[in-house]
Amino acid sequence: MNAIITATELASELAGADAPVLLDVRYQLGGPPGRPQYEAGHVPGAVYVDLDGELASPPGPAGRHPLPDLAVFGEAMRGAGVTADRGVVAYDGGQGWAAARAWWLLRWSGHPDVRVLDGGLAAWQASGGVMSVDKVTPPRGDFTPAPGALPLLTADEAASLAHRGVLLDARAAERYRGEVEPIDRVAGHIPGAVSAPTTENVVEGGTTFRDASELAKRFAALGATDDAEVGVYCGSGVSAAHQVLALAVAGIPAALYVGSWSEWSGDPSRPVATGPQPG
């Protein structure tokens, strides 16, 4: 099934008998918390999910956004009303990075029907979608995470994949080249990785994905096709989830290195490459 849903399609589904569970995953790195924004207005029926507290474990050697404790994640999803037999739609207030993290975690942990609202809250409002300030208390869900439904990479596996397959670096190109590093300990990239900024997944100046055919063409130019072994990393496993989502839209399976550069660069024993990619 398609991994994304348009605002118009979502409005139609919400009016039907089998409306999906809605997750509001607004998040901004270094910015204000998302809950006050959610409380000031959200898609009717949506439940707020905290990326830092419910979709990740505390920062540490495994990176800035390690995988969440499964008990914490499962409890958060059940509290949000997520069940095994009802679809889920996640959205955020940006280009879909945080929503993609929720999408990836749910799919990885076994939920079969998860989509991201294409264009997020901006697309919802632009389509005439109403906003609500009502407190949402959904019926408790029954979802129990069962990890392994999507491929996951360790640091060693990412290093190996960079040489036998295609490892995409989803960060900004200047961070890949090692010209700047505003967050992590060391500037540069995993040796053998290919620069593929996540921001190029969406239409210029907007928040919606490029067409599937356009995405497929973009990724093919980077060596990522449906018959290649593909992996993705970023700074901390958030924007890379959006890249995995974009690849899914293009029909290309990909593995996620959740620890990403924040884990890799935190280990002084791991090699670091700088400069533009060869060729």
C-alpha positions as protocol buffer text, in pm:
chain_id: "A"
residue {
  index: 1
  type: MET
  ca { x: 0 y: 0 z: 0 }
}
residue {
  index: 2
  type: ASN
  ca { x: 107 y: 359 z: -49 }
}
residue {
  index: 3
  type: ALA
  ca { x: 316 y: 493 z: 239 }
}
residue {
  index: 4
  type: ILE
  ca { x: 172 y: 845 z: 212 }
}
residue {
  index: 5
  type: ILE
  ca { x: -177 y: 993 z: 200 }
}
residue {
  index: 6
  type: THR
  ca { x: -293 y: 1330 z: 70 }
}
residue {
  index: 7
  type: ALA
  ca { x: -487 y: 1577 z: 283 }
}
residue {
  index: 8
  type: THR
  ca { x: -796 y: 1528 z: 65 }
}
residue {
  index: 9
  type: GLU
  ca { x: -776 y: 1151 z: 100 }
}
residue {
  index: 10
  type: LEU
  ca { x: -731 y: 1181 z: 476 }
}
residue {
  index: 11
  type: ALA
  ca { x: -1038 y: 1405 z: 510 }
}
residue {
  index: 12
  type: SER
  ca { x: -1241 y: 1146 z: 320 }
}
residue {
  index: 13
  type: GLU
  ca { x: -1116 y: 859 z: 536 }
}
residue {
  index: 14
  type: LEU
  ca { x: -1181 y: 1050 z: 858 }
}
residue {
  index: 15
  type: ALA
  ca { x: -1542 y: 1091 z: 751 }
}
residue {
  index: 16
  type: GLY
  ca { x: -1580 y: 717 z: 695 }
}
residue {
  index: 17
  type: ALA
  ca { x: -1650 y: 422 z: 922 }
}
residue {
  index: 18
  type: ASP
  ca { x: -1291 y: 298 z: 927 }
}
residue {
  index: 19
  type: ALA
  ca { x: -1112 y: 621 z: 1014 }
}
residue {
  index: 20
  type: PRO
  ca { x: -740 y: 581 z: 1087 }
}
residue {
  index: 21
  type: VAL
  ca { x: -572 y: 659 z: 1418 }
}
residue {
  index: 22
  type: LEU
  ca { x: -410 y: 1002 z: 1390 }
}
residue {
  index: 23
  type: LEU
  ca { x: -71 y: 1082 z: 1545 }
}
residue {
  index: 24
  type: ASP
  ca { x: 52 y: 1442 z: 1573 }
}
residue {
  index: 25
  type: VAL
  ca { x: 433 y: 1421 z: 1588 }
}
residue {
  index: 26
  type: ARG
  ca { x: 531 y: 1787 z: 1574 }
}
residue {
  index: 27
  type: TYR
  ca { x: 897 y: 1826 z: 1660 }
}
residue {
  index: 28
  type: GLN
  ca { x: 1178 y: 2070 z: 1589 }
}
residue {
  index: 29
  type: LEU
  ca { x: 1543 y: 2004 z: 1673 }
}
residue {
  index: 30
  type: GLY
  ca { x: 1647 y: 2264 z: 1925 }
}
residue {
  index: 31
  type: GLY
  ca { x: 1310 y: 2436 z: 1893 }
}
residue {
  index: 32
  type: PRO
  ca { x: 1009 y: 2471 z: 2121 }
}
residue {
  index: 33
  type: PRO
  ca { x: 832 y: 2152 z: 2231 }
}
residue {
  index: 34
  type: GLY
  ca { x: 552 y: 2033 z: 2008 }
}
residue {
  index: 35
  type: ARG
  ca { x: 283 y: 1976 z: 2268 }
}
residue {
  index: 36
  type: PRO
  ca { x: 189 y: 2345 z: 2315 }
}
residue {
  index: 37
  type: GLN
  ca { x: 156 y: 2374 z: 1936 }
}
residue {
  index: 38
  type: TYR
  ca { x: -64 y: 2065 z: 1934 }
}
residue {
  index: 39
  type: GLU
  ca { x: -282 y: 2205 z: 2211 }
}
residue {
  index: 40
  type: ALA
  ca { x: -321 y: 2531 z: 2019 }
}
residue {
  index: 41
  type: GLY
  ca { x: -466 y: 2342 z: 1723 }
}
residue {
  index: 42
  type: HIS
  ca { x: -449 y: 1996 z: 1563 }
}
residue {
  index: 43
  type: VAL
  ca { x: -625 y: 1778 z: 1311 }
}
residue {
  index: 44
  type: PRO
  ca { x: -951 y: 1665 z: 1479 }
}
residue {
  index: 45
  type: GLY
  ca { x: -901 y: 1337 z: 1661 }
}
residue {
  index: 46
  type: ALA
  ca { x: -522 y: 1346 z: 1656 }
}
residue {
  index: 47
  type: VAL
  ca { x: -319 y: 1241 z: 1961 }
}
residue {
  index: 48
  type: TYR
  ca { x: 15 y: 1405 z: 2034 }
}
residue {
  index: 49
  type: VAL
  ca { x: 324 y: 1182 z: 2038 }
}
residue {
  index: 50
  type: ASP
  ca { x: 654 y: 1311 z: 2178 }
}
residue {
  index: 51
  type: LEU
  ca { x: 950 y: 1221 z: 1957 }
}
residue {
  index: 52
  type: ASP
  ca { x: 1219 y: 1260 z: 2224 }
}
residue {
  index: 53
  type: GLY
  ca { x: 1028 y: 1079 z: 2499 }
}
residue {
  index: 54
  type: GLU
  ca { x: 825 y: 816 z: 2312 }
}
residue {
  index: 55
  type: LEU
  ca { x: 993 y: 758 z: 1975 }
}
residue {
  index: 56
  type: ALA
  ca { x: 1351 y: 752 z: 2105 }
}
residue {
  index: 57
  type: SER
  ca { x: 1556 y: 659 z: 2408 }
}
residue {
  index: 58
  type: PRO
  ca { x: 1769 y: 924 z: 2584 }
}
residue {
  index: 59
  type: PRO
  ca { x: 2083 y: 1035 z: 2397 }
}
residue {
  index: 60
  type: GLY
  ca { x: 2399 y: 836 z: 2464 }
}
residue {
  index: 61
  type: PRO
  ca { x: 2667 y: 623 z: 2295 }
}
residue {
  index: 62
  type: ALA
  ca { x: 2404 y: 488 z: 2054 }
}
residue {
  index: 63
  type: GLY
  ca { x: 2331 y: 838 z: 1923 }
}
residue {
  index: 64
  type: ARG
  ca { x: 2103 y: 1135 z: 1983 }
}
residue {
  index: 65
  type: HIS
  ca { x: 1783 y: 948 z: 1899 }
}
residue {
  index: 66
  type: PRO
  ca { x: 1842 y: 578 z: 1969 }
}
residue {
  index: 67
  type: LEU
  ca { x: 1563 y: 327 z: 1929 }
}
residue {
  index: 68
  type: PRO
  ca { x: 1302 y: 369 z: 2202 }
}
residue {
  index: 69
  type: ASP
  ca { x: 1257 y: 121 z: 2480 }
}
residue {
  index: 70
  type: LEU
  ca { x: 994 y: -111 z: 2332 }
}
residue {
  index: 71
  type: ALA
  ca { x: 786 y: -107 z: 2650 }
}
residue {
  index: 72
  type: VAL
  ca { x: 776 y: 273 z: 2646 }
}
residue {
  index: 73
  type: PHE
  ca { x: 702 y: 286 z: 2274 }
}
residue {
  index: 74
  type: GLY
  ca { x: 433 y: 21 z: 2294 }
}
residue {
  index: 75
  type: GLU
  ca { x: 262 y: 191 z: 2587 }
}
residue {
  index: 76
  type: ALA
  ca { x: 268 y: 525 z: 2405 }
}
residue {
  index: 77
  type: MET
  ca { x: 112 y: 370 z: 2095 }
}
residue {
  index: 78
  type: ARG
  ca { x: -158 y: 190 z: 2291 }
}
residue {
  index: 79
  type: GLY
  ca { x: -230 y: 512 z: 2480 }
}
residue {
  index: 80
  type: ALA
  ca { x: -270 y: 688 z: 2145 }
}
residue {
  index: 81
  type: GLY
  ca { x: -527 y: 429 z: 2042 }
}
residue {
  index: 82
  type: VAL
  ca { x: -311 y: 228 z: 1803 }
}
residue {
  index: 83
  type: THR
  ca { x: -444 y: -121 z: 1737 }
}
residue {
  index: 84
  type: ALA
  ca { x: -310 y: -399 z: 1520 }
}
residue {
  index: 85
  type: ASP
  ca { x: -609 y: -397 z: 1283 }
}
residue {
  index: 86
  type: ARG
  ca { x: -667 y: -24 z: 1230 }
}
residue {
  index: 87
  type: GLY
  ca { x: -470 y: 205 z: 1002 }
}
residue {
  index: 88
  type: VAL
  ca { x: -249 y: 482 z: 1137 }
}
residue {
  index: 89
  type: VAL
  ca { x: -165 y: 821 z: 985 }
}
residue {
  index: 90
  type: ALA
  ca { x: 114 y: 1038 z: 1125 }
}
residue {
  index: 91
  type: TYR
  ca { x: 178 y: 1404 z: 1050 }
}
residue {
  index: 92
  type: ASP
  ca { x: 396 y: 1687 z: 1172 }
}
residue {
  index: 93
  type: GLY
  ca { x: 436 y: 2058 z: 1116 }
}
residue {
  index: 94
  type: GLY
  ca { x: 735 y: 2044 z: 882 }
}
residue {
  index: 95
  type: GLN
  ca { x: 851 y: 1837 z: 587 }
}
residue {
  index: 96
  type: GLY
  ca { x: 750 y: 1509 z: 746 }
}
residue {
  index: 97
  type: TRP
  ca { x: 1073 y: 1407 z: 918 }
}
residue {
  index: 98
  type: ALA
  ca { x: 922 y: 1347 z: 1262 }
}
residue {
  index: 99
  type: ALA
  ca { x: 612 y: 1183 z: 1115 }
}
residue {
  index: 100
  type: ALA
  ca { x: 838 y: 954 z: 913 }
}
residue {
  index: 101
  type: ARG
  ca { x: 1014 y: 850 z: 1234 }
}
residue {
  index: 102
  type: ALA
  ca { x: 676 y: 738 z: 1374 }
}
residue {
  index: 103
  type: TRP
  ca { x: 592 y: 568 z: 1044 }
}
residue {
  index: 104
  type: TRP
  ca { x: 924 y: 380 z: 1039 }
}
residue {
  index: 105
  type: LEU
  ca { x: 904 y: 269 z: 1403 }
}
residue {
  index: 106
  type: LEU
  ca { x: 550 y: 138 z: 1365 }
}
residue {
  index: 107
  type: ARG
  ca { x: 630 y: -43 z: 1041 }
}
residue {
  index: 108
  type: TRP
  ca { x: 958 y: -180 z: 1181 }
}
residue {
  index: 109
  type: SER
  ca { x: 775 y: -306 z: 1488 }
}
residue {
  index: 110
  type: GLY
  ca { x: 513 y: -491 z: 1288 }
}
residue {
  index: 111
  type: HIS
  ca { x: 218 y: -260 z: 1218 }
}
residue {
  index: 112
  type: PRO
  ca { x: 99 y: -336 z: 863 }
}
residue {
  index: 113
  type: ASP
  ca { x: -91 y: -15 z: 781 }
}
residue {
  index: 114
  type: VAL
  ca { x: 88 y: 314 z: 849 }
}
residue {
  index: 115
  type: ARG
  ca { x: 101 y: 625 z: 631 }
}
residue {
  index: 116
  type: VAL
  ca { x: 236 y: 977 z: 655 }
}
residue {
  index: 117
  type: LEU
  ca { x: 23 y: 1279 z: 567 }
}
residue {
  index: 118
  type: ASP
  ca { x: 194 y: 1417 z: 257 }
}
residue {
  index: 119
  type: GLY
  ca { x: 277 y: 1780 z: 321 }
}
residue {
  index: 120
  type: GLY
  ca { x: 188 y: 1760 z: 689 }
}
residue {
  index: 121
  type: LEU
  ca { x: -18 y: 2019 z: 871 }
}
residue {
  index: 122
  type: ALA
  ca { x: 50 y: 2282 z: 603 }
}
residue {
  index: 123
  type: ALA
  ca { x: -113 y: 2062 z: 339 }
}
residue {
  index: 124
  type: TRP
  ca { x: -407 y: 1987 z: 569 }
}
residue {
  index: 125
  type: GLN
  ca { x: -476 y: 2355 z: 628 }
}
residue {
  index: 126
  type: ALA
  ca { x: -418 y: 2449 z: 264 }
}
residue {
  index: 127
  type: SER
  ca { x: -681 y: 2194 z: 161 }
}
residue {
  index: 128
  type: GLY
  ca { x: -937 y: 2357 z: 391 }
}
residue {
  index: 129
  type: GLY
  ca { x: -901 y: 2103 z: 670 }
}
residue {
  index: 130
  type: VAL
  ca { x: -1039 y: 2226 z: 1000 }
}
residue {
  index: 131
  type: MET
  ca { x: -837 y: 2245 z: 1319 }
}
residue {
  index: 132
  type: SER
  ca { x: -945 y: 2148 z: 1670 }
}
residue {
  index: 133
  type: VAL
  ca { x: -839 y: 2236 z: 2023 }
}
residue {
  index: 134
  type: ASP
  ca { x: -1045 y: 1958 z: 2180 }
}
residue {
  index: 135
  type: LYS
  ca { x: -875 y: 1721 z: 2420 }
}
residue {
  index: 136
  type: VAL
  ca { x: -854 y: 1376 z: 2261 }
}
residue {
  index: 137
  type: THR
  ca { x: -886 y: 1063 z: 2475 }
}
residue {
  index: 138
  type: PRO
  ca { x: -901 y: 767 z: 2236 }
}
residue {
  index: 139
  type: PRO
  ca { x: -1005 y: 414 z: 2329 }
}
residue {
  index: 140
  type: ARG
  ca { x: -697 y: 228 z: 2445 }
}
residue {
  index: 141
  type: GLY
  ca { x: -525 y: 34 z: 2170 }
}
residue {
  index: 142
  type: ASP
  ca { x: -380 y: -317 z: 2172 }
}
residue {
  index: 143
  type: PHE
  ca { x: -70 y: -279 z: 1956 }
}
residue {
  index: 144
  type: THR
  ca { x: 230 y: -479 z: 2077 }
}
residue {
  index: 145
  type: PRO
  ca { x: 562 y: -406 z: 1901 }
}
residue {
  index: 146
  type: ALA
  ca { x: 724 y: -703 z: 1726 }
}
residue {
  index: 147
  type: PRO
  ca { x: 1049 y: -565 z: 1577 }
}
residue {
  index: 148
  type: GLY
  ca { x: 1202 y: -681 z: 1253 }
}
residue {
  index: 149
  type: ALA
  ca { x: 949 y: -604 z: 982 }
}
residue {
  index: 150
  type: LEU
  ca { x: 1181 y: -342 z: 824 }
}
residue {
  index: 151
  type: PRO
  ca { x: 1560 y: -377 z: 793 }
}
residue {
  index: 152
  type: LEU
  ca { x: 1782 y: -207 z: 1051 }
}
residue {
  index: 153
  type: LEU
  ca { x: 2156 y: -142 z: 1030 }
}
residue {
  index: 154
  type: THR
  ca { x: 2421 y: -137 z: 1301 }
}
residue {
  index: 155
  type: ALA
  ca { x: 2728 y: 82 z: 1262 }
}
residue {
  index: 156
  type: ASP
  ca { x: 2934 y: -211 z: 1134 }
}
residue {
  index: 157
  type: GLU
  ca { x: 2662 y: -313 z: 891 }
}
residue {
  index: 158
  type: ALA
  ca { x: 2637 y: 44 z: 760 }
}
residue {
  index: 159
  type: ALA
  ca { x: 3014 y: 52 z: 706 }
}
residue {
  index: 160
  type: SER
  ca { x: 3000 y: -272 z: 510 }
}
residue {
  index: 161
  type: LEU
  ca { x: 2697 y: -168 z: 306 }
}
residue {
  index: 162
  type: ALA
  ca { x: 2872 y: 153 z: 197 }
}
residue {
  index: 163
  type: HIS
  ca { x: 3117 y: -63 z: -1 }
}
residue {
  index: 164
  type: ARG
  ca { x: 2901 y: -349 z: -126 }
}
residue {
  index: 165
  type: GLY
  ca { x: 2578 y: -157 z: -190 }
}
residue {
  index: 166
  type: VAL
  ca { x: 2453 y: 202 z: -161 }
}
residue {
  index: 167
  type: LEU
  ca { x: 2461 y: 393 z: 168 }
}
residue {
  index: 168
  type: LEU
  ca { x: 2285 y: 729 z: 138 }
}
residue {
  index: 169
  type: ASP
  ca { x: 2378 y: 1018 z: 369 }
}
residue {
  index: 170
  type: ALA
  ca { x: 2057 y: 1218 z: 418 }
}
residue {
  index: 171
  type: ARG
  ca { x: 2217 y: 1522 z: 582 }
}
residue {
  index: 172
  type: ALA
  ca { x: 2285 y: 1856 z: 415 }
}
residue {
  index: 173
  type: ALA
  ca { x: 2561 y: 1832 z: 154 }
}
residue {
  index: 174
  type: GLU
  ca { x: 2795 y: 2066 z: 346 }
}
residue {
  index: 175
  type: ARG
  ca { x: 2776 y: 1840 z: 652 }
}
residue {
  index: 176
  type: TYR
  ca { x: 2850 y: 1538 z: 432 }
}
residue {
  index: 177
  type: ARG
  ca { x: 3155 y: 1713 z: 290 }
}
residue {
  index: 178
  type: GLY
  ca { x: 3273 y: 1803 z: 640 }
}
residue {
  index: 179
  type: GLU
  ca { x: 3265 y: 2178 z: 582 }
}
residue {
  index: 180
  type: VAL
  ca { x: 3042 y: 2237 z: 884 }
}
residue {
  index: 181
  type: GLU
  ca { x: 2917 y: 2030 z: 1176 }
}
residue {
  index: 182
  type: PRO
  ca { x: 2673 y: 2220 z: 1398 }
}
residue {
  index: 183
  type: ILE
  ca { x: 2576 y: 1929 z: 1622 }
}
residue {
  index: 184
  type: ASP
  ca { x: 2803 y: 1628 z: 1631 }
}
residue {
  index: 185
  type: ARG
  ca { x: 3162 y: 1582 z: 1752 }
}
residue {
  index: 186
  type: VAL
  ca { x: 3332 y: 1535 z: 1415 }
}
residue {
  index: 187
  type: ALA
  ca { x: 3257 y: 1665 z: 1065 }
}
residue {
  index: 188
  type: GLY
  ca { x: 3249 y: 1439 z: 763 }
}
residue {
  index: 189
  type: HIS
  ca { x: 3075 y: 1121 z: 651 }
}
residue {
  index: 190
  type: ILE
  ca { x: 3096 y: 741 z: 660 }
}
residue {
  index: 191
  type: PRO
  ca { x: 3357 y: 631 z: 403 }
}
residue {
  index: 192
  type: GLY
  ca { x: 3187 y: 516 z: 84 }
}
residue {
  index: 193
  type: ALA
  ca { x: 2855 y: 686 z: 158 }
}
residue {
  index: 194
  type: VAL
  ca { x: 2674 y: 890 z: -108 }
}
residue {
  index: 195
  type: SER
  ca { x: 2538 y: 1239 z: -40 }
}
residue {
  index: 196
  type: ALA
  ca { x: 2158 y: 1251 z: -77 }
}
residue {
  index: 197
  type: PRO
  ca { x: 2007 y: 1540 z: 122 }
}
residue {
  index: 198
  type: THR
  ca { x: 1660 y: 1465 z: 257 }
}
residue {
  index: 199
  type: THR
  ca { x: 1542 y: 1815 z: 164 }
}
residue {
  index: 200
  type: GLU
  ca { x: 1551 y: 1713 z: -202 }
}
residue {
  index: 201
  type: ASN
  ca { x: 1273 y: 1457 z: -146 }
}
residue {
  index: 202
  type: VAL
  ca { x: 1010 y: 1732 z: -141 }
}
residue {
  index: 203
  type: VAL
  ca { x: 903 y: 1987 z: -399 }
}
residue {
  index: 204
  type: GLU
  ca { x: 1113 y: 2302 z: -394 }
}
residue {
  index: 205
  type: GLY
  ca { x: 981 y: 2549 z: -139 }
}
residue {
  index: 206
  type: GLY
  ca { x: 712 y: 2308 z: -18 }
}
residue {
  index: 207
  type: THR
  ca { x: 647 y: 2015 z: 213 }
}
residue {
  index: 208
  type: THR
  ca { x: 493 y: 1756 z: -19 }
}
residue {
  index: 209
  type: PHE
  ca { x: 689 y: 1472 z: -178 }
}
residue {
  index: 210
  type: ARG
  ca { x: 804 y: 1482 z: -536 }
}
residue {
  index: 211
  type: ASP
  ca { x: 621 y: 1242 z: -766 }
}
residue {
  index: 212
  type: ALA
  ca { x: 715 y: 877 z: -727 }
}
residue {
  index: 213
  type: SER
  ca { x: 868 y: 868 z: -1076 }
}
residue {
  index: 214
  type: GLU
  ca { x: 1074 y: 1178 z: -1002 }
}
residue {
  index: 215
  type: LEU
  ca { x: 1195 y: 1028 z: -675 }
}
residue {
  index: 216
  type: ALA
  ca { x: 1285 y: 702 z: -849 }
}
residue {
  index: 217
  type: LYS
  ca { x: 1485 y: 897 z: -1109 }
}
residue {
  index: 218
  type: ARG
  ca { x: 1663 y: 1093 z: -836 }
}
residue {
  index: 219
  type: PHE
  ca { x: 1760 y: 781 z: -642 }
}
residue {
  index: 220
  type: ALA
  ca { x: 1861 y: 588 z: -955 }
}
residue {
  index: 221
  type: ALA
  ca { x: 2112 y: 864 z: -1033 }
}
residue {
  index: 222
  type: LEU
  ca { x: 2264 y: 794 z: -691 }
}
residue {
  index: 223
  type: GLY
  ca { x: 2279 y: 418 z: -755 }
}
residue {
  index: 224
  type: ALA
  ca { x: 1974 y: 336 z: -543 }
}
residue {
  index: 225
  type: THR
  ca { x: 1733 y: 115 z: -736 }
}
residue {
  index: 226
  type: ASP
  ca { x: 1490 y: -161 z: -643 }
}
residue {
  index: 227
  type: ASP
  ca { x: 1751 y: -427 z: -723 }
}
residue {
  index: 228
  type: ALA
  ca { x: 2030 y: -267 z: -518 }
}
residue {
  index: 229
  type: GLU
  ca { x: 2100 y: -307 z: -148 }
}
residue {
  index: 230
  type: VAL
  ca { x: 2026 y: 36 z: -3 }
}
residue {
  index: 231
  type: GLY
  ca { x: 2077 y: 188 z: 341 }
}
residue {
  index: 232
  type: VAL
  ca { x: 2027 y: 537 z: 481 }
}
residue {
  index: 233
  type: TYR
  ca { x: 2167 y: 740 z: 769 }
}
residue {
  index: 234
  type: CYS
  ca { x: 2150 y: 1104 z: 878 }
}
residue {
  index: 235
  type: GLY
  ca { x: 2247 y: 1286 z: 1197 }
}
residue {
  index: 236
  type: SER
  ca { x: 2035 y: 1091 z: 1444 }
}
residue {
  index: 237
  type: GLY
  ca { x: 1795 y: 866 z: 1254 }
}
residue {
  index: 238
  type: VAL
  ca { x: 1510 y: 1114 z: 1203 }
}
residue {
  index: 239
  type: SER
  ca { x: 1555 y: 1272 z: 859 }
}
residue {
  index: 240
  type: ALA
  ca { x: 1691 y: 936 z: 740 }
}
residue {
  index: 241
  type: ALA
  ca { x: 1351 y: 783 z: 820 }
}
residue {
  index: 242
  type: HIS
  ca { x: 1204 y: 1039 z: 579 }
}
residue {
  index: 243
  type: GLN
  ca { x: 1455 y: 920 z: 319 }
}
residue {
  index: 244
  type: VAL
  ca { x: 1348 y: 559 z: 375 }
}
residue {
  index: 245
  type: LEU
  ca { x: 988 y: 677 z: 332 }
}
residue {
  index: 246
  type: ALA
  ca { x: 1075 y: 860 z: 8 }
}
residue {
  index: 247
  type: LEU
  ca { x: 1248 y: 546 z: -118 }
}
residue {
  index: 248
  type: ALA
  ca { x: 936 y: 345 z: -31 }
}
residue {
  index: 249
  type: VAL
  ca { x: 724 y: 590 z: -231 }
}
residue {
  index: 250
  type: ALA
  ca { x: 962 y: 530 z: -521 }
}
residue {
  index: 251
  type: GLY
  ca { x: 931 y: 152 z: -476 }
}
residue {
  index: 252
  type: ILE
  ca { x: 1282 y: 100 z: -337 }
}
residue {
  index: 253
  type: PRO
  ca { x: 1329 y: -95 z: -11 }
}
residue {
  index: 254
  type: ALA
  ca { x: 1595 y: 48 z: 221 }
}
residue {
  index: 255
  type: ALA
  ca { x: 1747 y: -20 z: 562 }
}
residue {
  index: 256
  type: LEU
  ca { x: 1786 y: 249 z: 829 }
}
residue {
  index: 257
  type: TYR
  ca { x: 2098 y: 309 z: 1038 }
}
residue {
  index: 258
  type: VAL
  ca { x: 1925 y: 459 z: 1341 }
}
residue {
  index: 259
  type: GLY
  ca { x: 2241 y: 555 z: 1530 }
}
residue {
  index: 260
  type: SER
  ca { x: 2353 y: 752 z: 1225 }
}
residue {
  index: 261
  type: TRP
  ca { x: 2630 y: 1012 z: 1236 }
}
residue {
  index: 262
  type: SER
  ca { x: 2568 y: 1096 z: 1602 }
}
residue {
  index: 263
  type: GLU
  ca { x: 2665 y: 739 z: 1696 }
}
residue {
  index: 264
  type: TRP
  ca { x: 2934 y: 696 z: 1431 }
}
residue {
  index: 265
  type: SER
  ca { x: 3116 y: 1021 z: 1507 }
}
residue {
  index: 266
  type: GLY
  ca { x: 3101 y: 957 z: 1881 }
}
residue {
  index: 267
  type: ASP
  ca { x: 3336 y: 661 z: 1843 }
}
residue {
  index: 268
  type: PRO
  ca { x: 3693 y: 785 z: 1779 }
}
residue {
  index: 269
  type: SER
  ca { x: 3792 y: 446 z: 1639 }
}
residue {
  index: 270
  type: ARG
  ca { x: 3563 y: 479 z: 1336 }
}
residue {
  index: 271
  type: PRO
  ca { x: 3704 y: 629 z: 1014 }
}
residue {
  index: 272
  type: VAL
  ca { x: 3576 y: 962 z: 884 }
}
residue {
  index: 273
  type: ALA
  ca { x: 3579 y: 1081 z: 523 }
}
residue {
  index: 274
  type: THR
  ca { x: 3553 y: 1441 z: 406 }
}
residue {
  index: 275
  type: GLY
  ca { x: 3516 y: 1624 z: 79 }
}
residue {
  index: 276
  type: PRO
  ca { x: 3284 y: 1557 z: -216 }
}
residue {
  index: 277
  type: GLN
  ca { x: 3203 y: 1205 z: -323 }
}
residue {
  index: 278
  type: PRO
  ca { x: 3423 y: 1061 z: -599 }
}
residue {
  index: 279
  type: GLY
  ca { x: 3312 y: 1092 z: -958 }
}
